[in-house]
Amino acid sequence: MTKKTICRIISCACLFIIGISLIGIPAGALDFEPVASPTSNTVSIANGDSVMIHGIATGHPRNGLQLWIISHNYLKVTTLAVNADNTYLYELKPADTDNLASGQYFFLVQHPMMNGQFDIVYNPASGTIVNRQLGDGKGKEIFKLSGAGSLQGPDSAQALVNAIGSQNIDDTFATYSFYISPPTALINPIGDHYVGDKFTISGSTNLAAGDELIVEVISSSFKPTEKSQSGEFSGISGNVKVVQGSGGYNRWSFDVDATTFKPDEYIVKVSGILQDVTASAYFNIVNELPPTSAPTTVTQPDTTAVPATTLPLVTVTTTPKSPFPCWIALGALAVMAFLRKKS
């Protein structure tokens, strides 16, 4: 076998291996990683906060991705461009979420996959969802998404998921949901504290991580007074940032040093800087506990108890004696009486 023939065999083998490996690489994939919550697929969003959806869509789909946003009496279908690094990004701006009604919203990002076209599409003229793989290639309406007689909310979202997930459709998708509600801030129970304590006031909110809150801790004595009255009061205030939480809500916390506080009732006020949200709670600052006096020691007489000694059980055996004869005793008495008479 010549050297040229060997090189040809090696080249063919390499091409075969490359071809086999290419068969195993999917033409497109969807990696859905929402900014709003990296740990949960359902979170609570406040009106006026932005919602950002981003991820990775490999395969460079020439028509981009199709985004669906579905809720009760709300529908938005739009196209997302895929960047050169396969990333995509969509943002619902604060002005958008500020006008959204309270309720649950579903996101669905659709990838066209192998054939490069969306097989499930929306017809805005009729308000229907069309399966383009049915009806001899002309498409077939499979259910109504908007208008009279349409499915609502979760039912329409589930029907869309079932349609794209059917066996004759090669499109793939990722889903996400969140709740829109008015801005909310909650304060955890605080409890009473002493002058000089250092403690943390905390709470939860549906505001987005990174939003700022103003926290004020003010003595209830801070109020208009007469000239003859003391206007003394104590308190503290500052800004805090909302941090990522769990269970659909984010967290905030504020540290308090009560060294300069005077005993009084205090009110905690929490308010948003950009959002219209407020919350309040009360707690007390009290004087330190008086020092406890040393207990008086009373000398008691020595009453050391002697431990009881347990004696071993001894069995005593009694041997009966022979009875003393009565006649001997009577005789002795008679002799004694006789001698006394003679004397």
C-alpha positions as CSV (number, residue, x, y, z in Angstrom):
1,M,0.0,0.0,0.0
2,T,1.4,3.3,-1.1
3,K,1.9,6.3,1.1
4,K,-0.7,8.3,-1.0
5,T,-3.3,5.6,-0.5
6,I,-2.8,5.6,3.3
7,C,-3.2,9.4,3.3
8,R,-6.5,9.0,1.4
9,I,-7.8,6.4,3.9
10,I,-7.0,8.6,6.8
11,S,-8.7,11.6,5.2
12,C,-11.9,9.7,4.5
13,A,-11.9,8.4,8.1
14,C,-11.6,11.9,9.5
15,L,-14.4,13.2,7.3
16,F,-16.6,10.3,8.4
17,I,-16.0,11.1,12.1
18,I,-16.7,14.8,11.6
19,G,-19.9,13.9,9.8
20,I,-21.1,11.6,12.5
21,S,-20.3,14.3,15.2
22,L,-22.3,16.9,13.3
23,I,-25.3,14.7,13.2
24,G,-25.3,14.8,17.0
25,I,-25.2,18.6,17.2
26,P,-28.7,20.2,17.4
27,A,-29.4,23.0,14.9
28,G,-30.8,25.2,17.7
29,A,-31.2,25.2,21.4
30,L,-32.9,27.5,23.9
31,D,-31.4,28.4,27.3
32,F,-33.9,30.5,29.2
33,E,-32.5,32.4,32.2
34,P,-34.8,35.2,33.4
35,V,-33.1,38.1,35.2
36,A,-36.0,38.6,37.5
37,S,-35.5,35.3,39.4
38,P,-32.6,32.9,38.8
39,T,-34.0,30.5,41.4
40,S,-37.7,30.4,40.7
41,N,-40.0,30.3,37.7
42,T,-42.7,32.4,39.4
43,V,-42.1,35.8,41.1
44,S,-44.0,38.8,42.1
45,I,-43.4,42.0,40.2
46,A,-44.5,45.5,41.3
47,N,-46.2,47.8,38.9
48,G,-43.6,50.3,37.8
49,D,-40.7,47.8,37.9
50,S,-39.0,46.6,34.7
51,V,-39.0,42.9,33.7
52,M,-36.0,41.6,31.7
53,I,-36.0,38.2,29.9
54,H,-32.7,37.0,28.5
55,G,-31.1,33.7,27.5
56,I,-29.1,31.9,24.8
57,A,-30.5,30.7,21.5
58,T,-28.0,28.7,19.5
59,G,-28.2,27.9,15.8
60,H,-28.5,31.6,14.7
61,P,-32.2,31.4,13.7
62,R,-32.5,33.8,10.7
63,N,-36.0,34.9,11.7
64,G,-35.1,35.4,15.4
65,L,-37.3,34.2,18.2
66,Q,-41.0,34.6,18.8
67,L,-42.1,36.0,22.2
68,W,-45.5,35.5,23.6
69,I,-46.9,37.3,26.7
70,I,-50.3,36.1,27.8
71,S,-52.6,37.1,30.6
72,H,-56.3,37.8,31.2
73,N,-57.3,40.3,28.7
74,Y,-53.7,40.9,27.6
75,L,-51.8,39.5,24.7
76,K,-48.5,40.5,23.1
77,V,-46.7,38.6,20.3
78,T,-43.4,40.0,19.0
79,T,-40.1,38.9,17.5
80,L,-36.8,38.9,19.3
81,A,-33.5,39.3,17.5
82,V,-30.6,37.0,18.4
83,N,-27.2,38.6,18.9
84,A,-24.0,37.4,17.3
85,D,-23.0,35.6,20.6
86,N,-26.4,33.7,20.5
87,T,-27.9,35.8,23.4
88,Y,-31.2,37.6,23.3
89,L,-32.8,40.1,25.6
90,Y,-36.3,41.6,26.1
91,E,-37.4,44.2,28.6
92,L,-40.8,45.3,29.8
93,K,-40.1,48.8,30.8
94,P,-41.4,50.5,34.0
95,A,-43.9,52.4,31.8
96,D,-45.2,49.1,30.5
97,T,-45.6,47.3,33.8
98,D,-47.1,50.4,35.4
99,N,-50.2,50.0,33.2
100,L,-50.6,46.2,33.5
101,A,-53.5,44.9,35.5
102,S,-52.8,42.8,38.6
103,G,-52.6,39.1,37.9
104,Q,-50.4,36.3,36.5
105,Y,-48.5,36.8,33.2
106,F,-47.0,34.0,31.1
107,F,-43.9,34.4,28.9
108,L,-43.1,31.9,26.1
109,V,-40.0,32.2,23.9
110,Q,-40.3,30.1,20.7
111,H,-37.3,28.9,18.7
112,P,-37.9,27.8,15.0
113,M,-35.3,25.0,15.1
114,M,-34.4,22.8,12.1
115,N,-36.7,24.3,9.3
116,G,-36.0,27.9,10.3
117,Q,-39.7,28.9,10.4
118,F,-42.2,29.2,13.2
119,D,-44.7,26.3,12.8
120,I,-47.1,27.7,15.4
121,V,-48.1,31.3,14.6
122,Y,-50.8,33.9,15.6
123,N,-53.2,35.4,13.2
124,P,-54.2,38.8,14.6
125,A,-57.0,39.2,12.0
126,S,-59.0,36.2,13.4
127,G,-57.4,36.0,16.8
128,T,-56.5,32.3,16.2
129,I,-53.5,30.1,16.6
130,V,-52.5,28.4,13.3
131,N,-50.5,25.2,12.9
132,R,-48.6,25.6,9.6
133,Q,-47.8,21.9,9.4
134,L,-51.5,21.0,9.0
135,G,-54.0,21.6,6.2
136,D,-51.7,20.4,3.3
137,G,-49.1,23.1,4.1
138,K,-51.7,25.9,4.1
139,G,-52.0,25.9,7.9
140,K,-54.9,25.1,10.1
141,E,-56.5,27.1,12.9
142,I,-56.4,25.0,16.1
143,F,-57.8,27.4,18.8
144,K,-58.7,31.0,19.4
145,L,-56.4,33.1,21.5
146,S,-58.1,36.5,21.5
147,G,-61.5,37.9,20.9
148,A,-64.9,36.5,21.5
149,G,-64.9,32.8,22.4
150,S,-61.2,32.7,23.1
151,L,-59.4,30.8,25.8
152,Q,-58.4,32.9,28.8
153,G,-55.3,33.2,30.9
154,P,-53.7,29.9,32.0
155,D,-55.9,27.9,29.6
156,S,-54.7,29.8,26.6
157,A,-51.0,29.5,27.7
158,Q,-51.4,25.8,28.3
159,A,-53.0,25.3,24.9
160,L,-50.1,27.2,23.2
161,V,-47.6,25.0,25.1
162,N,-49.4,21.9,23.9
163,A,-49.5,23.1,20.3
164,I,-45.7,23.9,20.1
165,G,-44.9,20.7,22.0
166,S,-46.9,18.4,19.6
167,Q,-44.9,15.7,17.7
168,N,-45.3,17.2,14.2
169,I,-43.8,20.5,15.3
170,D,-40.0,20.8,15.5
171,D,-40.1,24.2,17.3
172,T,-38.8,24.3,20.9
173,F,-39.7,26.8,23.6
174,A,-39.0,28.0,27.1
175,T,-41.7,29.4,29.5
176,Y,-41.7,31.7,32.5
177,S,-44.4,33.4,34.6
178,F,-44.7,36.2,37.1
179,Y,-47.3,38.1,39.0
180,I,-48.0,41.8,38.6
181,S,-49.3,43.5,41.7
182,P,-49.3,47.0,43.3
183,P,-46.0,47.8,45.1
184,T,-45.9,46.2,48.5
185,A,-43.5,46.5,51.5
186,L,-43.7,44.4,54.6
187,I,-41.9,44.9,58.0
188,N,-41.0,41.9,60.1
189,P,-42.0,41.9,63.8
190,I,-39.4,44.0,65.7
191,G,-40.0,43.5,69.4
192,D,-38.9,45.8,72.3
193,H,-35.2,46.8,72.8
194,Y,-33.1,48.4,75.4
195,V,-31.2,51.7,75.2
196,G,-27.8,50.9,73.7
197,D,-29.0,47.8,71.8
198,K,-27.8,47.2,68.2
199,F,-30.4,45.4,66.1
200,T,-31.6,45.0,62.5
201,I,-35.1,45.9,61.2
202,S,-36.0,43.8,58.1
203,G,-38.8,43.0,55.8
204,S,-39.9,41.9,52.4
205,T,-41.2,43.5,49.2
206,N,-42.3,42.7,45.7
207,L,-40.0,45.6,44.4
208,A,-37.2,44.5,42.2
209,A,-33.7,43.8,43.5
210,G,-31.7,47.0,43.3
211,D,-34.7,49.3,44.0
212,E,-34.2,51.7,46.9
213,L,-36.3,52.3,50.0
214,I,-36.2,55.0,52.6
215,V,-36.4,53.7,56.2
216,E,-37.1,56.1,59.1
217,V,-37.1,55.2,62.8
218,I,-38.6,58.1,64.7
219,S,-39.5,58.7,68.3
220,S,-43.2,59.2,68.8
221,S,-42.2,62.3,70.8
222,F,-41.3,64.0,67.5
223,K,-44.4,66.1,67.2
224,P,-45.4,69.8,67.6
225,T,-45.0,70.9,71.2
226,E,-45.6,74.0,73.3
227,K,-42.6,76.4,73.9
228,S,-42.6,75.3,77.6
229,Q,-42.4,71.6,76.6
230,S,-39.2,69.7,75.7
231,G,-39.0,68.9,72.0
232,E,-36.4,66.2,72.7
233,F,-36.6,63.2,70.4
234,S,-34.4,60.6,68.9
235,G,-34.3,58.6,65.7
236,I,-32.4,57.6,62.6
237,S,-33.1,57.3,58.8
238,G,-31.4,56.1,55.7
239,N,-31.7,54.4,52.3
240,V,-31.5,50.7,51.7
241,K,-31.4,48.6,48.6
242,V,-33.7,45.7,47.9
243,V,-31.8,42.4,47.6
244,Q,-32.7,39.1,45.9
245,G,-35.0,37.0,48.1
246,S,-36.9,33.7,47.8
247,G,-40.5,32.5,47.6
248,G,-41.4,35.2,45.1
249,Y,-40.5,38.2,47.3
250,N,-37.2,40.1,47.7
251,R,-35.7,41.4,51.0
252,W,-34.5,44.6,52.7
253,S,-32.8,45.3,56.0
254,F,-31.8,48.3,58.1
255,D,-29.3,48.4,61.0
256,V,-30.1,50.4,64.1
257,D,-27.8,51.6,66.9
258,A,-29.9,52.6,69.9
259,T,-27.0,54.0,71.9
260,T,-28.3,57.6,71.7
261,F,-32.0,56.6,71.8
262,K,-34.1,57.6,74.8
263,P,-36.8,55.4,76.2
264,D,-39.9,55.9,74.1
265,E,-42.3,54.4,71.6
266,Y,-40.8,54.4,68.1
267,I,-42.5,54.2,64.6
268,V,-40.7,52.7,61.6
269,K,-41.7,54.1,58.2
270,V,-40.7,52.4,55.0
271,S,-41.4,54.1,51.6
272,G,-40.3,53.7,48.0
273,I,-38.1,56.3,46.3
274,L,-39.5,55.7,42.8
275,Q,-42.5,53.5,43.5
276,D,-45.6,54.5,45.5
277,V,-45.2,52.1,48.4
278,T,-45.4,52.6,52.2
279,A,-45.4,50.5,55.4
280,S,-45.1,51.2,59.1
281,A,-44.7,49.4,62.4
282,Y,-44.2,50.3,66.1
283,F,-41.8,49.1,68.8
284,N,-40.5,50.4,72.2
285,I,-37.0,51.4,73.5
286,V,-36.9,50.8,77.3
287,N,-34.3,51.5,80.0
288,E,-31.6,48.9,80.7
289,L,-32.4,46.5,83.4
290,P,-31.3,47.7,86.9
291,P,-28.1,45.9,88.1
292,T,-29.0,42.9,90.2
293,S,-27.6,43.1,93.8
294,A,-25.5,40.3,95.1
295,P,-27.5,37.8,97.1
296,T,-27.0,38.0,101.0
297,T,-25.1,35.1,102.4
298,V,-26.5,33.9,105.8
299,T,-24.2,31.7,107.9
300,Q,-26.0,28.7,109.2
301,P,-24.9,26.4,112.0
302,D,-23.1,23.4,111.0
303,T,-25.8,20.9,110.4
304,T,-23.7,18.4,108.4
305,A,-25.9,15.4,108.3
306,V,-24.2,12.2,109.2
307,P,-25.0,9.7,106.6
308,A,-27.1,6.8,107.8
309,T,-25.3,3.6,108.0
310,T,-27.1,0.6,106.9
311,L,-26.2,-2.4,109.0
312,P,-26.1,-5.8,107.6
313,L,-29.0,-7.9,108.5
314,V,-28.1,-10.3,111.3
315,T,-30.1,-13.3,112.2
316,V,-30.1,-13.9,116.0
317,T,-30.8,-17.4,117.1
318,T,-32.1,-17.7,120.7
319,T,-31.5,-20.9,122.6
320,P,-34.2,-21.5,125.3
321,K,-33.0,-22.0,128.8
322,S,-34.4,-24.8,131.1
323,P,-37.1,-23.4,133.4
324,F,-35.9,-22.8,137.1
325,P,-37.8,-25.2,139.4
326,C,-40.4,-23.5,141.4
327,W,-39.9,-25.6,144.6
328,I,-36.3,-24.5,144.9
329,A,-37.4,-20.9,145.0
330,L,-40.1,-21.6,147.5
331,G,-37.8,-23.5,149.8
332,A,-35.2,-20.7,149.7
333,L,-37.9,-18.2,150.8
334,A,-39.0,-20.4,153.7
335,V,-35.4,-20.9,155.0
336,M,-34.9,-17.1,154.9
337,A,-38.1,-16.5,156.9
338,F,-37.1,-19.1,159.5
339,L,-33.6,-17.6,160.1
340,R,-35.1,-14.1,160.5
341,K,-37.4,-15.5,163.3
342,K,-34.6,-17.1,165.2
343,S,-32.6,-14.0,165.2
